[in-house]
Amino acid sequence: MSYLHVRLWPTRLTKIELKGYVTVLRRSISAGVLACMIFPANVVAADPDAGAYLAARQASVANDFAAGAQYFTKGLIADPSNAFLLENAMTSYIALGQIERALPIAQVIVDRGYESQVAHLALSAAAAKAEDWSAIFSGLEQGRNVGPLVDGLSQAWAHLGQGDMTRALASFDQVIEADGMTIYGVTHKAYALASVGDFEGAEAVFGASATSGMRYSRQSAVAHAQILSQLGRNDDALAIVDGVFGAQLDPGLAVLRAELVDGNAIAYSAVSTPAQGIADIFHVIAGAIQGDAPDAYTLIYARTANYLWPDNTAAVLMTARLLEDLGQYDLANTTYAGVSRQDPAFHAAELGRAEVLRTAGRKDAAIEVLEALARSHPELPQVFATKGDTLRQAERYGEAADAYTRALTLYDDQSPVKWFVHYTRGITNHLVDNWPAAEADFRAALALRPDHPQVLNYLGYSLVERGEKMDEALGMIETAAAARPDNGAIIDSLGWVLFQMGRYDEAVVHMERAAALEPVDPVINDHLGDVYWAVGREIEAHFQWQRALSFDPEEEDATRIRDKLERGLDMVLQDEGLTPVRLARGDD
């Protein structure tokens, strides 16, 4: 993606803002190690239902939210006032997307005076969904805080929900003036003004920030474009779309851009209600803390955003990806499948669903999803590229090559990923021994991404294995090694090409380095054994071959290694019709 002159929304909150949320990580979160830290094993005796407690702990370690909800709730039957069980039962239900079942537990936590920012978050979201704006104010007055950003913006949207724009704008301004939160306050103030039809006011807010380098999220960029279009400024709206998203547009953005080019007035739909505004806060925070907080905690914010705004597909896709990262493939699959076929992001959801199915070992199901998507979206190159990857992993190489070829005909020459499709098609052709086609693809990839280490290494190593263009292969691998000096596979390639060229003493240095970087790789240890043998270090060679065997190499490689251990490398090479290394170095 190209961002040109417009900066994209930051992916992290400022340190000041993060401080308000990271404190929650010290509390009970349904995420494995954290749960164990919060409630150590020597406290188990305090729980009358130790079996349910232990089962719940195990579910937490595995991020199995369904089992966690079941067993934490079972534990509460025996010990209904246990703060740890209450918190974890609540977060398990939220992680499952069953927030209505989490709310009674959150209320118990608050009623008993237990401190829980997650309970505060859930109750605040429930109030927003019910449009009970006074409940948001009363919660804040009672100290039910979530964090400065959520609290400040929720209060502003609640004022708007009550029809008090004056107080709403004053609250947005307080957020704008707070250290580290200006961009969030500015964006939501513009949303609020646009939601009541004050497009001039919204543009004044966005425009003032744009002059100092506006940082956009996808949502805010679309909102600004819609606002400009409502003001009859489609050319300015196009500048926003092109500046933020570049040439590679998803179907939804492509439709938006086409409408702007045609001169149509685009209706404002980005953030239209107070509930959607509060949902957007949770979605933004989920994106901001992602990577700094455990995925299970980030999921709480994403699920809450889904609860308040089920049609916000960006938040739905984030939830699905978090579930995928947590290994909850069935939940991720269900979440992806919930995106409507009419949604512009349907293809993204189906691509995610195919990846989940593939990762879960259901390759045939993944291929079925991709084949259906290729029929419904035949113009999208990423569909065919992903289909090629999945078919290749299923060892259906001919079909994979065809899918890659289709993707290459659809990708623009300026696409930043076209080189990778050439590379993966090259691998596919190599696997079916179509070397001329494979080499052509690797060189096409290098034409698009000169000196890319991954491509240089694959092509260079393949040439070495074929005994072709050895000097060129050495140059390629040396360039790759200079760019990736800590990559064990590339350093192994460098040692191996030197070995094949008879430069054994030089090969030793690089091969030892490769083995230090990848100590349990069977191929690298096997290569190091060959290099040791070539320089006369036979005892060390046998040791490395034994190590290689212990790391479960491919059966064909294992058979060859056993032969080397029994008879030595030279006899094996001679049987293969190759020159023994000792003869090559002049030792008869």
C-alpha positions as CSV (number, residue, x, y, z in Angstrom):
1,M,0.0,0.0,0.0
2,S,1.2,3.5,-0.8
3,Y,0.6,6.3,1.6
4,L,2.1,9.2,-0.5
5,H,1.8,12.5,1.4
6,V,-0.8,11.5,3.9
7,R,0.2,9.7,7.1
8,L,-1.8,6.8,8.3
9,W,-3.3,6.5,11.7
10,P,-0.7,5.3,14.2
11,T,-0.8,1.7,15.1
12,R,0.1,2.3,18.8
13,L,-1.3,4.6,21.4
14,T,1.2,7.1,23.0
15,K,3.0,5.9,26.1
16,I,0.8,8.1,28.2
17,E,-2.4,6.5,26.8
18,L,-1.0,3.0,26.9
19,K,-0.3,3.3,30.6
20,G,-4.0,3.6,31.3
21,Y,-4.7,0.3,29.5
22,V,-1.6,-1.8,30.4
23,T,-2.6,-1.6,34.0
24,V,-5.5,-3.9,33.1
25,L,-2.9,-6.6,32.2
26,R,-2.1,-6.8,35.9
27,R,-5.6,-8.0,36.5
28,S,-7.3,-11.3,35.7
29,I,-7.3,-11.9,31.9
30,S,-8.4,-15.2,30.4
31,A,-5.0,-15.8,28.8
32,G,-2.9,-18.7,30.0
33,V,0.1,-17.5,32.0
34,L,-1.5,-14.3,33.2
35,A,-4.3,-16.3,34.8
36,C,-1.7,-18.5,36.6
37,M,0.2,-15.5,37.8
38,I,-2.9,-13.8,39.2
39,F,-4.2,-16.9,41.0
40,P,-1.2,-19.1,42.0
41,A,-1.6,-22.8,42.5
42,N,-1.2,-22.7,46.3
43,V,-4.5,-20.9,46.5
44,V,-6.5,-23.7,44.9
45,A,-7.6,-25.0,48.3
46,A,-9.7,-21.8,48.7
47,D,-12.0,-23.0,45.9
48,P,-14.5,-25.6,47.0
49,D,-14.7,-27.0,43.4
50,A,-11.0,-27.7,42.7
51,G,-11.8,-29.8,39.7
52,A,-13.7,-27.0,37.9
53,Y,-10.9,-24.6,38.9
54,L,-8.2,-26.8,37.4
55,A,-10.2,-27.4,34.2
56,A,-10.7,-23.7,33.9
57,R,-7.0,-23.0,34.3
58,Q,-6.2,-25.5,31.6
59,A,-8.8,-23.9,29.3
60,S,-7.1,-20.5,29.9
61,V,-3.7,-21.8,29.0
62,A,-5.1,-23.1,25.7
63,N,-7.2,-20.0,25.1
64,D,-10.2,-22.3,25.0
65,F,-12.8,-19.7,25.8
66,A,-15.8,-22.0,25.5
67,A,-14.3,-24.4,28.0
68,G,-13.2,-21.5,30.2
69,A,-16.7,-20.1,30.3
70,Q,-18.1,-23.5,31.2
71,Y,-15.7,-24.3,34.0
72,F,-15.3,-20.8,35.5
73,T,-19.1,-20.6,35.7
74,K,-19.2,-24.1,37.3
75,G,-16.7,-22.9,39.8
76,L,-19.0,-19.9,40.6
77,I,-21.8,-22.2,41.5
78,A,-19.7,-23.4,44.5
79,D,-18.0,-20.1,45.2
80,P,-20.2,-17.2,43.9
81,S,-18.2,-14.4,45.5
82,N,-14.7,-15.5,44.2
83,A,-13.3,-12.4,42.4
84,F,-11.0,-14.5,40.2
85,L,-13.7,-16.8,39.0
86,L,-16.1,-13.9,38.4
87,E,-13.5,-11.9,36.3
88,N,-12.4,-14.9,34.2
89,A,-16.0,-16.2,33.6
90,M,-16.9,-12.7,32.4
91,T,-13.9,-12.3,30.1
92,S,-14.4,-15.8,28.7
93,Y,-18.0,-14.9,27.7
94,I,-16.8,-11.6,26.1
95,A,-14.0,-13.5,24.2
96,L,-16.7,-15.8,22.8
97,G,-18.8,-12.8,21.7
98,Q,-21.5,-13.6,24.3
99,I,-21.5,-10.3,26.0
100,E,-25.1,-10.5,27.1
101,R,-24.1,-13.5,29.3
102,A,-21.1,-11.5,30.6
103,L,-23.1,-8.6,31.7
104,P,-24.8,-10.1,34.8
105,I,-21.4,-11.2,36.0
106,A,-19.9,-7.8,35.4
107,Q,-22.8,-6.3,37.5
108,V,-22.0,-8.7,40.3
109,I,-18.3,-7.7,40.2
110,V,-19.3,-4.0,40.4
111,D,-21.9,-4.6,43.1
112,R,-19.4,-6.4,45.3
113,G,-17.0,-3.5,45.0
114,Y,-14.3,-5.5,43.1
115,E,-12.1,-3.4,40.9
116,S,-12.4,-4.5,37.2
117,Q,-11.8,-2.3,34.2
118,V,-13.2,-5.0,32.0
119,A,-16.4,-5.1,33.9
120,H,-16.6,-1.3,33.7
121,L,-16.0,-1.6,29.9
122,A,-18.8,-4.2,29.5
123,L,-21.4,-2.2,31.5
124,S,-20.5,1.0,29.7
125,A,-20.9,-0.8,26.3
126,A,-24.3,-2.2,27.5
127,A,-25.5,1.3,28.4
128,A,-24.5,2.6,25.0
129,K,-26.2,-0.2,23.2
130,A,-29.4,0.5,25.2
131,E,-28.9,4.2,24.5
132,D,-29.0,4.7,28.3
133,W,-26.7,7.7,28.3
134,S,-27.4,8.6,31.9
135,A,-26.0,5.2,32.9
136,I,-22.7,6.1,31.3
137,F,-22.5,9.4,33.3
138,S,-23.5,7.6,36.6
139,G,-21.0,4.9,36.0
140,L,-18.2,7.5,35.6
141,E,-19.4,9.4,38.7
142,Q,-19.2,6.1,40.7
143,G,-15.6,5.6,39.6
144,R,-16.3,2.9,37.0
145,N,-13.4,4.1,34.7
146,V,-12.0,2.2,31.8
147,G,-9.2,4.6,30.6
148,P,-8.8,8.3,29.8
149,L,-9.6,7.9,26.1
150,V,-12.6,5.7,26.5
151,D,-14.0,7.7,29.4
152,G,-13.5,11.1,27.6
153,L,-15.0,10.1,24.3
154,S,-17.8,8.0,25.8
155,Q,-18.9,11.0,27.8
156,A,-18.8,13.2,24.7
157,W,-20.9,10.8,22.7
158,A,-23.3,10.3,25.6
159,H,-23.9,14.1,25.6
160,L,-24.7,13.8,21.9
161,G,-27.0,10.9,22.6
162,Q,-28.9,13.1,24.9
163,G,-29.1,15.8,22.2
164,D,-26.8,18.2,23.9
165,M,-24.3,19.1,21.1
166,T,-22.8,22.0,23.0
167,R,-21.7,19.8,25.9
168,A,-20.7,17.1,23.5
169,L,-18.3,19.5,21.6
170,A,-16.9,20.7,24.9
171,S,-16.1,17.2,25.9
172,F,-14.5,16.4,22.6
173,D,-12.4,19.5,23.0
174,Q,-11.2,18.3,26.4
175,V,-10.0,15.1,24.8
176,I,-8.3,17.1,22.1
177,E,-6.4,19.1,24.7
178,A,-5.3,16.0,26.6
179,D,-1.7,15.0,26.1
180,G,-1.4,12.2,23.5
181,M,-5.1,12.0,22.6
182,T,-5.5,15.0,20.2
183,I,-5.9,12.9,17.0
184,Y,-8.6,10.7,18.5
185,G,-10.5,13.7,19.8
186,V,-10.3,15.6,16.5
187,T,-11.5,12.6,14.5
188,H,-14.5,11.8,16.8
189,K,-15.4,15.5,16.9
190,A,-15.6,15.5,13.1
191,Y,-17.6,12.2,13.2
192,A,-20.1,13.8,15.6
193,L,-20.6,16.9,13.5
194,A,-21.0,14.9,10.4
195,S,-23.5,12.5,12.1
196,V,-25.9,15.5,12.6
197,G,-25.4,16.8,9.1
198,D,-22.9,19.6,9.9
199,F,-20.5,18.8,7.1
200,E,-19.0,22.3,7.1
201,G,-18.2,22.0,10.7
202,A,-16.8,18.5,10.3
203,E,-14.6,19.6,7.4
204,A,-13.4,22.6,9.4
205,V,-12.2,20.1,12.1
206,F,-10.6,17.7,9.6
207,G,-9.2,20.4,7.4
208,A,-7.4,22.1,10.3
209,S,-5.7,18.8,11.2
210,A,-4.9,18.0,7.5
211,T,-2.8,21.1,7.2
212,S,-0.5,19.8,9.9
213,G,-0.3,16.2,8.5
214,M,-3.5,14.4,9.3
215,R,-3.1,10.8,10.4
216,Y,-5.9,8.7,9.0
217,S,-7.4,5.4,9.9
218,R,-9.3,3.6,7.1
219,Q,-12.5,4.8,8.8
220,S,-11.5,8.4,9.1
221,A,-10.1,8.6,5.6
222,V,-13.5,7.3,4.2
223,A,-15.4,9.7,6.5
224,H,-13.4,12.7,5.3
225,A,-13.9,11.7,1.7
226,Q,-17.7,11.4,2.3
227,I,-17.8,14.7,4.1
228,L,-15.9,16.5,1.2
229,S,-18.3,14.8,-1.3
230,Q,-21.3,16.1,0.6
231,L,-19.8,19.6,0.2
232,G,-19.4,19.1,-3.6
233,R,-15.6,18.7,-3.4
234,N,-15.2,15.3,-5.0
235,D,-11.7,16.2,-6.4
236,D,-10.5,16.9,-2.8
237,A,-12.1,13.7,-1.7
238,L,-10.3,11.8,-4.4
239,A,-7.0,13.3,-3.2
240,I,-7.7,11.8,0.2
241,V,-8.5,8.4,-1.2
242,D,-5.5,8.3,-3.5
243,G,-3.1,9.7,-1.0
244,V,-4.0,7.3,1.8
245,F,-4.7,4.1,-0.1
246,G,-2.7,4.4,-3.4
247,A,-3.6,2.3,-6.4
248,Q,-4.3,-1.0,-4.7
249,L,-7.9,-0.6,-3.6
250,D,-10.2,-3.2,-2.1
251,P,-13.7,-3.5,-3.7
252,G,-15.3,-1.1,-1.2
253,L,-12.7,1.6,-1.8
254,A,-12.8,1.0,-5.5
255,V,-16.6,1.6,-5.5
256,L,-16.1,4.8,-3.5
257,R,-13.4,6.1,-5.8
258,A,-15.5,5.3,-8.9
259,E,-18.5,7.2,-7.5
260,L,-16.3,10.2,-6.7
261,V,-14.8,10.1,-10.3
262,D,-18.4,10.0,-11.7
263,G,-19.2,13.2,-9.7
264,N,-21.8,11.5,-7.5
265,A,-22.5,12.9,-4.0
266,I,-21.5,10.2,-1.5
267,A,-23.8,9.9,1.5
268,Y,-22.1,10.1,4.9
269,S,-22.2,6.7,6.6
270,A,-18.8,6.3,8.4
271,V,-19.8,6.9,12.0
272,S,-23.4,7.9,12.3
273,T,-24.6,7.3,15.8
274,P,-23.3,7.7,19.4
275,A,-23.2,3.9,19.8
276,Q,-21.2,3.6,16.6
277,G,-18.9,6.3,17.9
278,I,-18.2,4.4,21.1
279,A,-17.8,1.2,19.1
280,D,-15.1,2.9,17.0
281,I,-13.3,3.9,20.2
282,F,-13.0,0.2,21.2
283,H,-12.0,-0.8,17.7
284,V,-9.3,1.9,17.6
285,I,-7.9,0.9,21.0
286,A,-7.9,-2.8,20.0
287,G,-5.7,-1.8,17.0
288,A,-3.6,0.5,19.1
289,I,-2.7,-2.0,21.8
290,Q,-2.4,-5.0,19.4
291,G,1.1,-6.3,19.9
292,D,1.7,-4.6,23.2
293,A,-1.1,-6.5,25.0
294,P,-1.9,-10.2,24.9
295,D,-4.2,-11.1,22.0
296,A,-6.8,-12.4,24.5
297,Y,-7.0,-8.9,26.0
298,T,-7.1,-7.1,22.7
299,L,-9.9,-9.5,21.8
300,I,-12.1,-8.0,24.6
301,Y,-12.0,-4.6,22.9
302,A,-12.6,-6.0,19.5
303,R,-15.6,-8.1,20.7
304,T,-17.0,-5.1,22.4
305,A,-16.8,-3.1,19.2
306,N,-18.6,-5.9,17.4
307,Y,-21.3,-5.9,20.1
308,L,-22.0,-2.2,19.7
309,W,-21.6,-2.1,15.9
310,P,-22.1,-5.6,14.3
311,D,-22.0,-4.2,10.8
312,N,-18.5,-2.7,11.2
313,T,-16.7,-5.3,9.1
314,A,-13.2,-3.9,9.9
315,A,-13.8,-4.8,13.6
316,V,-15.3,-8.2,12.7
317,L,-12.2,-9.0,10.6
318,M,-9.9,-7.9,13.4
319,T,-11.8,-10.2,15.8
320,A,-11.5,-13.1,13.4
321,R,-7.7,-12.5,13.0
322,L,-7.2,-12.3,16.7
323,L,-9.1,-15.6,17.2
324,E,-6.9,-17.1,14.5
325,D,-3.7,-16.0,16.2
326,L,-5.0,-17.5,19.4
327,G,-5.5,-20.8,17.7
328,Q,-9.3,-20.7,18.0
329,Y,-9.9,-21.8,14.4
330,D,-13.5,-22.8,14.7
331,L,-14.4,-19.4,16.3
332,A,-12.4,-17.6,13.7
333,N,-14.1,-19.5,10.9
334,T,-17.5,-18.7,12.3
335,T,-16.6,-15.0,12.6
336,Y,-15.3,-14.7,9.1
337,A,-18.3,-16.6,7.8
338,G,-20.6,-14.0,9.4
339,V,-19.6,-11.3,6.8
340,S,-22.4,-10.9,4.3
341,R,-21.8,-11.8,0.6
342,Q,-23.1,-8.2,-0.2
343,D,-20.4,-6.6,2.0
344,P,-17.5,-5.1,0.0
345,A,-15.1,-6.8,2.4
346,F,-16.6,-10.3,1.8
347,H,-13.6,-11.3,-0.2
348,A,-11.3,-10.4,2.7
349,A,-13.4,-12.5,5.0
350,E,-13.3,-15.4,2.7
351,L,-9.6,-15.2,2.2
352,G,-9.3,-15.2,6.0
353,R,-11.6,-18.1,6.3
354,A,-9.5,-20.1,3.8
355,E,-6.4,-19.4,5.7
356,V,-8.0,-20.5,9.0
357,L,-9.1,-23.8,7.3
358,R,-5.7,-24.3,5.8
359,T,-4.0,-23.7,9.2
360,A,-6.4,-26.1,10.8
361,G,-5.3,-28.8,8.4
362,R,-8.5,-28.7,6.3
363,K,-6.7,-27.9,3.0
364,D,-9.5,-29.3,0.8
365,A,-12.1,-27.1,2.5
366,A,-9.8,-24.1,2.1
367,I,-9.4,-24.8,-1.6
368,E,-13.2,-25.1,-2.0
369,V,-13.6,-21.6,-0.4
370,L,-11.0,-20.2,-2.7
371,E,-12.5,-21.8,-5.8
372,A,-15.9,-20.3,-5.0
373,L,-14.3,-16.9,-4.3
374,A,-12.5,-17.1,-7.7
375,R,-15.9,-17.6,-9.4
376,S,-17.5,-14.7,-7.5
377,H,-14.5,-12.3,-7.6
378,P,-12.6,-13.2,-10.8
379,E,-11.1,-9.8,-11.0
380,L,-9.1,-10.0,-7.7
381,P,-5.5,-11.1,-8.2
382,Q,-5.0,-11.8,-4.5
383,V,-7.7,-14.5,-4.6
384,F,-5.7,-16.4,-7.2
385,A,-2.4,-15.8,-5.5
386,T,-3.8,-17.2,-2.3
387,K,-5.4,-20.1,-4.2
388,G,-2.0,-20.9,-5.7
389,D,-0.3,-20.9,-2.3
390,T,-2.9,-23.3,-0.9
391,L,-2.8,-25.6,-3.9
392,R,1.0,-25.7,-3.7
393,Q,0.9,-26.6,0.0
394,A,-1.5,-29.3,-0.9
395,E,1.1,-30.5,-3.5
396,R,-1.3,-29.9,-6.4
397,Y,1.4,-28.1,-8.3
398,G,-0.1,-28.0,-11.8
399,E,-3.2,-26.3,-10.5
400,A,-1.1,-24.0,-8.3
401,A,0.9,-22.8,-11.3
402,D,-2.2,-22.1,-13.2
403,A,-3.6,-20.0,-10.3
404,Y,-0.4,-18.1,-10.0
405,T,-0.4,-17.4,-13.7
406,R,-3.9,-16.0,-13.5
407,A,-2.9,-13.8,-10.6
408,L,0.1,-12.4,-12.6
409,T,-2.2,-11.4,-15.5
410,L,-4.4,-9.5,-13.0
411,Y,-1.7,-7.7,-11.0
412,D,-0.6,-4.3,-12.1
413,D,3.1,-4.1,-13.0
414,Q,3.4,-1.5,-10.2
415,S,1.9,-3.9,-7.6
416,P,4.3,-4.3,-4.6
417,V,3.5,-8.0,-4.4
418,K,3.8,-9.1,-8.0
419,W,7.4,-10.1,-7.4
420,F,6.3,-12.6,-4.8
421,V,3.9,-14.3,-7.1
422,H,6.7,-14.8,-9.6
423,Y,8.8,-16.2,-6.8
424,T,6.1,-18.6,-5.5
425,R,5.3,-19.7,-9.1
426,G,9.0,-20.3,-9.6
427,I,9.1,-22.5,-6.5
428,T,6.1,-24.4,-7.9
429,N,7.8,-24.9,-11.3
430,H,11.0,-26.0,-9.6
431,L,9.1,-28.7,-7.6
432,V,7.8,-30.2,-10.8
433,D,11.3,-30.1,-12.4
434,N,10.3,-27.4,-14.9
435,W,13.6,-25.6,-14.4
436,P,13.5,-23.2,-17.4
437,A,10.1,-21.9,-16.3
438,A,11.3,-21.7,-12.6
439,E,14.5,-19.8,-13.5
440,A,12.5,-17.4,-15.7
441,D,10.2,-16.7,-12.8
442,F,13.0,-16.1,-10.3
443,R,14.7,-13.7,-12.7
444,A,11.3,-11.9,-13.2
445,A,11.0,-11.6,-9.5
446,L,14.5,-10.1,-9.3
447,A,13.7,-7.7,-12.1
448,L,10.9,-6.3,-9.9
449,R,12.8,-6.6,-6.6
450,P,16.5,-6.4,-7.4
451,D,18.8,-8.0,-4.9
452,H,16.0,-9.5,-2.8
453,P,17.8,-11.9,-0.5
454,Q,15.1,-14.6,-0.5
455,V,15.0,-14.8,-4.2
456,L,18.7,-14.5,-4.7
457,N,19.3,-17.4,-2.2
458,Y,16.7,-19.7,-3.8
459,L,17.9,-19.1,-7.3
460,G,21.6,-19.2,-6.4
461,Y,21.3,-22.4,-4.4
462,S,19.2,-24.1,-7.1
463,L,21.9,-23.2,-9.7
464,V,24.5,-24.7,-7.3
465,E,22.5,-27.9,-7.0
466,R,22.3,-28.1,-10.8
467,G,26.0,-27.3,-11.2
468,E,25.2,-24.4,-13.5
469,K,26.5,-20.8,-13.6
470,M,28.5,-21.3,-10.4
471,D,30.2,-17.9,-10.4
472,E,26.9,-16.1,-10.9
473,A,25.3,-18.3,-8.2
474,L,28.2,-17.4,-5.8
475,G,27.6,-13.7,-6.5
476,M,23.9,-14.0,-5.8
477,I,24.4,-15.8,-2.5
478,E,27.1,-13.5,-1.4
479,T,24.7,-10.5,-2.0
480,A,22.0,-12.3,-0.1
481,A,24.4,-13.2,2.8
482,A,25.5,-9.6,3.1
483,A,21.9,-8.5,3.4
484,R,20.9,-11.3,5.8
485,P,24.1,-12.2,7.8
486,D,22.1,-13.8,10.6
487,N,20.0,-16.0,8.3
488,G,21.2,-19.6,8.8
489,A,19.7,-20.9,5.5
490,I,21.4,-18.2,3.4
491,I,24.8,-18.6,5.2
492,D,24.5,-22.4,4.6
493,S,24.0,-21.7,0.9
494,L,27.1,-19.6,0.9
495,G,29.1,-22.4,2.5
496,W,27.6,-24.9,0.2
497,V,28.4,-23.1,-3.1
498,L,32.0,-22.7,-1.9
499,F,32.1,-26.4,-1.1
500,Q,30.8,-27.3,-4.6
501,M,33.5,-25.0,-6.1
502,G,36.2,-26.9,-4.2
503,R,37.0,-24.0,-1.9
504,Y,36.7,-26.2,1.2
505,D,38.6,-24.2,3.8
506,E,36.5,-21.1,3.0
507,A,33.3,-23.2,3.2
508,V,34.1,-24.4,6.7
509,V,33.9,-20.9,8.2
510,H,30.5,-20.2,6.7
511,M,29.0,-23.6,7.4
512,E,30.0,-23.5,11.0
513,R,28.3,-20.1,11.3
514,A,25.2,-21.5,9.6
515,A,25.1,-24.4,12.1
516,A,25.4,-22.0,15.0
517,L,22.5,-20.0,13.6
518,E,20.3,-23.1,12.9
519,P,21.7,-25.7,15.3
520,V,18.9,-28.3,14.9
521,D,18.5,-28.1,11.1
522,P,19.2,-31.5,9.6
523,V,20.3,-30.2,6.2
524,I,22.8,-27.7,7.6
525,N,24.3,-30.2,10.0
526,D,24.6,-32.7,7.1
527,H,26.3,-30.0,5.0
528,L,28.7,-29.2,7.8
529,G,29.6,-32.9,8.0
530,D,30.4,-32.9,4.3
531,V,32.6,-29.8,4.6
532,Y,34.5,-31.3,7.6
533,W,35.1,-34.5,5.6
534,A,36.4,-32.4,2.7
535,V,39.1,-30.8,4.9
536,G,40.1,-34.1,6.6
537,R,38.2,-33.7,9.9
538,E,36.6,-37.1,9.6
539,I,35.7,-37.6,13.3
540,E,33.9,-34.2,13.3
541,A,32.2,-35.1,10.0
542,H,30.8,-38.3,11.6
543,F,29.6,-36.4,14.6
544,Q,27.7,-33.8,12.4
545,W,26.1,-36.6,10.3
546,Q,24.9,-38.3,13.5
547,R,23.5,-34.9,14.6
548,A,21.7,-34.5,11.3
549,L,20.1,-37.9,11.7
550,S,18.9,-37.0,15.2
551,F,16.9,-34.1,13.7
552,D,14.6,-36.2,11.6
553,P,15.7,-35.5,8.0
554,E,13.7,-36.6,5.0
555,E,13.9,-40.3,4.5
556,E,15.9,-40.0,1.3
557,D,18.4,-37.7,3.0
558,A,18.6,-40.0,6.1
559,T,19.4,-43.0,3.9
560,R,22.3,-41.1,2.2
561,I,23.6,-39.9,5.6
562,R,23.7,-43.5,6.9
563,D,25.6,-44.5,3.8
564,K,28.1,-41.7,4.5
565,L,28.5,-42.8,8.1
566,E,29.2,-46.4,7.0
567,R,31.5,-45.8,4.0
568,G,32.5,-42.1,4.0
569,L,31.5,-39.3,1.7
570,D,33.9,-40.2,-1.1
571,M,32.5,-43.6,-1.8
572,V,29.0,-42.2,-1.8
573,L,29.9,-39.5,-4.3
574,Q,31.7,-42.1,-6.5
575,D,28.6,-44.3,-6.5
576,E,26.6,-41.2,-7.6
577,G,28.9,-40.6,-10.5
578,L,30.5,-37.5,-8.9
579,T,34.0,-36.7,-8.2
580,P,35.2,-37.7,-4.6
581,V,36.2,-34.6,-2.7
582,R,39.7,-36.0,-1.8
583,L,40.4,-36.6,-5.5
584,A,39.1,-33.1,-6.3
585,R,41.6,-31.6,-3.8
586,G,44.5,-33.7,-5.1
587,D,44.5,-36.3,-2.4
588,D,44.7,-39.8,-4.0
